[in-house]
Amino acid sequence: MDNTIEQAIEMIHIGEIKEALTLLQEAANNADINTKIEIAQLFIELGNQDLAETILEEIIQQEPENSDAKLMYADIMIDDNHDEQAIEILNEVKEEDPNYLQALIQLADLYQAQGLFEVAERKLLIAKNIAPEEPIIDFALGELTFSSGDYHKSIIYYEKLYKIAKEFAGVNIAGRLAEAYAFNGEFEESFQYYQTIETNDPETLFRYGFLAYKSERFEIAIQAWEKLLEEELEYPSVYLYLANAYEEEGLIQEAIETATQGVDMDPFNKEIWFTAGRLALKDGETDKAIEFANKAISLDSEYQEALLFLIEAHKNRDNHKEVIALLSDTVDIEHLDGIFYWELAKAYNEEEDFKQALNAYQNAYNKMKDDTDFLKDYGYFLIEEGRIEKAVKIFEKYMTIEPSDSDIQHYVQRLNEQNNDTLL
């Protein structure tokens, strides 16, 4: 029978696949159990799982305790997305069976895939009790606890594994430890592991750079992200952070260049447009700054940080009409913070459109009645408009919040005295 299998393998090597399958099917009819398992394995390797499944079902029917056949059969069920059937047959493997350990590991994978993390962990802990030094179990427990968010536990398992293997099942263990420590809030430990990784993988480089960035180690973040872009130019999310890192290091031209590349890579990202605008202003390019910030607002008309930036840019040019146009025509500020009505009021006031200014101040008051800076400014505006009685009420509201402001107290006192003299 072994000769038949060897003959079939030779036929496969020379491309006679169909003839080899026919030969193996015929051989399986009269083969012993072990040979049938070998044939089933060949069918699986050739991608003919249906033929393997038929043989394995026969074996399990003949020998219900044959765990080799059950493990192979479970694998086929998993590939066919029949997880419940796989779980059922794996649970039939007895504790005293040599394949019990493997069955536990496969069951843990299945339960994990179903989101049953506690059940999966119980299976793996049973396996660990059987084989406490088996690396695959530590790896499985590390992966399970990592994916369920129990990073402290995952660190324990990965640390043990790291002592004997820097990579396991295609996974970089230092990378896992770096991430686990970072998610656990232990950034220094995470950083140390990231520094041991020699990789060109963009995802790993991005996370390494991000951790360095958050730790304010901007030079290291820049190095990681520059290497990332050498490997993967089209990685949109890196440009914003890299531009900010350059800025932190005082490399403004590099920051501007990176932000400009970023808007080309990710033109629908409002933050990269705003960053490009902010950097352009820092470089003295006010027109560009305004252009970029306007683009950010076109993507999100309620992007308040960009709105405030634009307002300041226009005010620096004494261009109060642009502020009015922005806040009354371009953007609906009714649902935004009251500061935008306040800015609109000040812009109207600068343009001597006092009626519109008063209306904007009143709208701002509805949202900012507890803001002392606003109340003081509103009060002085009302004085200028000759609305003394209303101004006094606003200043009194102010003094309930800032009772120690003696200047305003004396000012209100004088206003009241003047008002009384007028009435007399």
C-alpha positions in Angstrom: 0.0 0.0 0.0 2.9 2.4 0.8 4.0 1.8 -2.8 0.6 2.9 -4.0 0.9 6.2 -2.1 4.4 6.7 -3.4 3.2 6.0 -6.9 0.4 8.6 -6.5 2.9 11.2 -5.2 5.1 10.6 -8.3 2.1 11.0 -10.5 1.2 14.3 -8.7 4.8 15.5 -9.3 4.5 15.0 -13.0 1.1 16.7 -13.2 -1.1 13.6 -13.4 -3.3 14.9 -10.6 -6.6 13.4 -11.8 -5.1 9.9 -12.2 -3.4 10.2 -8.8 -6.7 11.0 -7.1 -8.4 8.0 -8.8 -5.6 5.7 -7.7 -5.8 7.0 -4.1 -9.5 6.6 -4.0 -9.2 3.0 -5.1 -6.5 2.4 -2.6 -8.5 3.8 0.2 -11.3 1.3 -0.3 -9.1 -1.6 1.0 -6.5 0.3 3.1 -5.9 0.0 6.8 -6.7 2.9 9.1 -3.2 4.4 9.2 -3.0 4.3 5.4 -6.4 5.9 5.1 -5.3 8.7 7.3 -2.2 9.2 5.0 -4.5 9.3 2.0 -6.8 11.7 3.6 -3.9 14.0 4.4 -2.8 13.9 0.8 -6.3 14.8 -0.3 -6.3 17.8 2.0 -2.9 18.9 0.7 -4.2 18.7 -2.9 -7.2 20.8 -1.9 -9.7 18.0 -2.2 -11.3 18.2 1.3 -14.5 16.5 0.3 -12.6 13.3 -0.5 -10.7 13.6 2.7 -13.9 14.2 4.7 -15.5 11.1 3.3 -12.5 8.9 4.4 -12.2 10.5 7.8 -16.0 10.0 8.5 -15.5 6.3 7.7 -12.5 6.1 10.0 -14.4 7.8 12.9 -17.3 5.4 12.3 -15.0 2.4 12.5 -12.8 3.8 15.3 -14.8 6.4 17.4 -11.7 7.0 19.6 -9.3 7.8 16.7 -8.2 11.3 17.6 -5.9 11.7 14.6 -8.9 11.4 12.3 -10.9 13.7 14.6 -8.3 16.5 14.6 -8.1 16.3 10.8 -11.8 16.2 10.5 -12.2 19.2 12.8 -9.7 21.2 10.6 -11.9 20.5 7.6 -15.0 21.7 9.5 -13.2 24.9 10.5 -12.2 25.6 7.0 -15.8 25.1 5.9 -17.0 27.5 8.7 -18.7 24.7 10.5 -17.3 25.7 13.9 -20.0 24.0 16.0 -19.3 20.6 14.4 -15.6 21.1 15.0 -16.1 22.0 18.6 -18.4 18.9 19.1 -15.8 16.5 17.6 -12.8 18.0 19.4 -14.7 17.8 22.8 -14.9 14.0 22.2 -11.1 13.7 22.5 -10.5 12.1 25.9 -8.1 13.5 28.6 -5.9 10.4 28.4 -5.5 10.7 24.6 -2.0 11.8 23.3 -3.8 14.3 21.1 -5.8 15.8 24.0 -3.4 18.8 24.3 -3.7 19.6 20.6 -7.5 19.3 20.8 -7.5 21.8 23.7 -5.5 24.3 21.7 -7.8 24.0 18.7 -10.8 24.3 20.9 -9.4 27.5 22.4 -8.9 29.0 19.0 -12.5 28.2 18.1 -14.0 29.6 21.3 -11.8 32.7 20.9 -13.1 33.2 17.3 -16.6 33.1 18.7 -15.7 35.7 21.3 -15.9 33.2 24.2 -12.7 34.4 25.7 -13.2 33.0 29.2 -14.0 29.5 27.8 -11.0 29.7 25.5 -8.8 30.7 28.4 -10.0 27.8 30.6 -9.1 25.3 27.8 -5.6 26.8 27.5 -5.0 26.8 31.2 -5.9 23.1 31.3 -3.4 22.6 28.5 -0.8 24.6 30.4 -1.3 22.4 33.4 -0.5 19.4 31.3 2.5 20.9 29.5 3.6 24.0 31.5 6.7 24.6 29.4 5.1 24.2 25.9 5.8 27.5 24.0 2.7 27.2 21.8 0.5 27.3 24.9 2.2 30.5 26.2 1.8 32.0 22.8 -1.9 31.0 22.5 -2.5 32.5 26.0 -0.6 35.6 25.1 -2.6 36.1 21.9 -5.9 35.3 23.6 -5.4 37.7 26.5 -4.0 40.4 24.2 -7.0 40.2 21.9 -9.5 40.3 24.8 -7.8 43.5 26.2 -6.2 41.8 29.3 -2.8 43.3 28.5 -1.3 42.7 31.9 -1.8 38.9 31.6 -0.6 38.9 28.0 2.7 40.5 29.0 3.3 37.6 31.5 2.9 35.0 28.7 4.8 37.0 26.0 7.7 37.7 28.4 8.1 34.0 29.1 8.0 33.2 25.4 10.4 36.1 24.5 13.1 34.4 26.6 13.2 31.5 24.1 11.9 32.9 20.8 11.9 36.4 19.4 9.4 35.4 16.8 6.7 32.7 17.0 4.2 31.5 14.4 5.1 34.5 12.3 4.5 37.0 15.1 7.2 39.4 16.4 7.0 38.9 20.1 8.9 42.1 20.9 6.3 43.9 18.9 3.5 42.3 20.8 5.2 43.2 24.1 5.7 46.7 23.0 2.0 47.1 22.1 0.8 45.3 25.3 2.9 47.5 27.5 1.7 50.6 25.6 -2.0 49.6 26.0 -1.3 48.9 29.6 0.0 52.5 30.0 3.6 51.4 30.6 5.2 53.5 27.9 8.8 53.3 28.9 8.8 49.5 28.8 6.9 49.6 25.5 9.5 52.0 24.1 12.4 49.7 25.1 10.9 46.7 23.2 10.1 48.8 20.1 13.8 49.8 20.1 14.8 46.1 19.8 12.7 45.6 16.6 14.5 45.6 13.3 11.6 45.8 10.8 10.5 47.5 7.6 6.8 46.7 8.3 4.9 50.0 8.0 2.3 49.2 10.7 5.0 48.4 13.2 7.0 51.5 12.3 3.9 53.7 12.6 3.1 52.4 16.1 6.7 52.8 17.1 6.8 56.3 15.9 3.4 57.1 17.5 4.6 55.9 20.9 7.8 58.0 20.6 5.6 60.9 19.5 3.3 60.5 22.6 6.4 60.3 24.7 7.7 63.5 23.2 10.7 61.8 21.7 10.1 63.5 18.4 13.5 62.8 16.8 12.9 59.1 17.2 9.3 59.4 15.9 10.7 61.2 12.8 13.2 58.5 12.2 10.6 55.8 12.4 8.1 57.6 10.2 10.7 58.6 7.6 11.7 55.0 7.3 8.0 54.1 7.0 7.5 56.4 4.1 10.6 54.9 2.4 8.7 51.6 2.5 5.2 52.8 1.9 4.7 56.3 0.5 0.9 56.0 0.4 0.3 55.8 4.2 -2.0 58.8 4.7 -2.3 58.7 8.5 1.4 59.3 9.1 1.7 62.7 7.4 -0.2 64.7 10.0 1.8 63.3 12.9 5.1 63.6 11.0 4.4 67.2 10.2 3.7 67.9 13.9 6.8 66.1 14.9 8.9 68.2 12.5 7.3 71.3 13.9 8.1 70.2 17.5 11.8 69.9 16.4 11.7 73.3 14.8 12.0 71.9 11.3 9.3 74.2 9.8 10.1 73.7 6.2 10.1 69.9 6.5 6.8 70.2 8.4 5.2 72.3 5.6 6.5 69.9 2.9 5.1 66.9 4.8 1.7 68.6 5.4 1.5 69.6 1.8 2.2 66.0 0.8 -0.4 64.9 3.3 -3.2 66.9 1.7 -2.4 65.3 -1.6 -2.5 61.8 0.0 -5.6 62.4 2.0 -7.6 65.4 0.6 -10.7 64.7 2.7 -8.8 64.9 6.0 -9.7 68.2 7.6 -6.9 68.0 10.2 -4.1 67.8 7.6 -5.5 70.8 5.8 -5.7 72.8 9.0 -2.2 71.8 10.0 -0.9 72.8 6.6 -2.6 76.2 7.1 -1.3 76.7 10.6 2.3 75.9 9.4 2.0 78.2 6.4 1.0 81.1 8.7 4.0 80.3 10.9 6.1 80.6 7.8 4.6 84.0 7.0 2.4 82.7 4.1 -0.9 84.2 5.3 -2.7 83.8 1.9 -1.9 80.1 1.8 -2.8 79.7 5.5 -6.2 81.1 4.9 -6.7 79.0 1.7 -5.8 75.8 3.6 -7.9 76.6 6.6 -10.9 77.4 4.3 -10.5 74.0 2.7 -10.6 72.4 6.2 -13.9 74.3 6.9 -15.3 73.2 3.6 -14.9 69.6 4.8 -16.4 70.4 8.2 -18.2 73.7 8.7 -18.3 73.1 12.5 -14.5 72.6 12.7 -14.1 75.2 15.5 -10.4 75.1 15.8 -10.0 76.0 12.1 -12.7 78.7 12.4 -10.9 80.4 15.3 -7.6 80.2 13.4 -9.3 81.9 10.3 -10.8 84.6 12.5 -7.4 85.4 14.0 -5.8 85.4 10.6 -8.4 87.9 9.3 -8.2 90.1 12.4 -4.4 90.3 12.1 -5.0 91.9 8.7 -7.8 94.1 10.2 -10.1 92.4 7.7 -13.2 92.4 9.8 -15.5 92.1 6.7 -14.0 88.7 6.1 -14.8 87.7 9.6 -18.4 88.8 9.1 -18.7 87.0 5.8 -17.2 83.8 7.4 -19.5 83.8 10.4 -22.7 85.0 8.8 -22.5 83.6 5.3 -20.1 80.6 5.1 -20.8 79.0 8.5 -24.0 78.6 10.5 -22.8 79.5 14.0 -26.1 79.0 15.8 -25.1 75.5 17.0 -21.5 76.4 17.8 -19.9 77.9 20.9 -21.0 81.4 21.9 -17.5 82.7 21.2 -18.4 82.8 17.5 -21.3 85.2 18.1 -18.9 87.2 20.2 -16.3 87.4 17.4 -19.1 88.3 15.0 -20.2 91.1 17.4 -16.7 92.5 17.7 -16.3 92.4 13.9 -19.6 94.3 13.3 -18.5 96.8 16.0 -15.2 97.4 14.2 -17.2 98.0 11.0 -19.4 100.4 13.0 -22.5 98.4 12.2 -23.7 98.8 15.8 -27.2 97.4 15.2 -25.9 94.1 14.0 -23.2 94.1 16.7 -25.9 94.5 19.4 -27.8 91.6 17.9 -24.7 89.3 17.9 -23.8 90.4 21.4 -27.3 89.4 22.6 -27.0 86.0 20.8 -23.6 85.5 22.4 -25.0 86.4 25.9 -27.4 83.5 25.7 -24.4 81.1 25.5 -21.8 83.0 27.4 -23.6 84.6 30.4 -21.1 83.0 32.8 -17.9 84.1 30.9 -16.4 87.1 32.7 -14.3 88.3 29.8 -17.4 88.4 27.5 -19.6 90.0 30.1 -17.1 92.8 30.7 -16.7 93.4 26.9 -20.5 93.3 26.4 -21.0 95.8 29.2 -18.5 98.3 27.8 -20.2 97.9 24.3 -23.6 98.8 25.9 -22.1 101.8 27.5 -20.8 103.0 24.2 -24.3 102.5 22.8 -25.8 104.6 25.6 -27.6 101.6 27.1 -26.5 102.4 30.6 -29.3 100.5 32.5 -28.7 97.3 30.5 -24.9 97.7 30.9 -25.3 98.0 34.7 -27.3 94.7 34.8 -24.5 93.0 32.7 -21.8 94.4 35.0 -23.8 93.2 38.1 -24.0 89.8 36.6 -20.2 90.0 36.1 -19.7 90.9 39.7 -21.6 87.9 41.0 -18.9 85.8 39.3 -15.9 88.2 40.0 -16.9 90.0 43.3 -13.2 91.0 43.9 -13.0 93.3 40.8 -13.0 96.6 42.6 -12.5 98.6 39.4 -15.8 97.4 38.0 -17.5 97.9 41.4 -16.5 101.5 41.4 -17.4 101.9 37.8 -20.9 100.6 38.3 -21.3 102.8 41.4 -20.4 105.9 39.3 -22.9 104.8 36.6 -25.6 104.4 39.1 -24.9 107.8 40.6 -24.9 109.4 37.2 -28.2 107.7 36.4 -29.7 109.0 39.7 -28.5 112.5 39.0 -30.1 112.3 35.5 -33.4 111.2 37.0 -33.3 114.2 39.5 
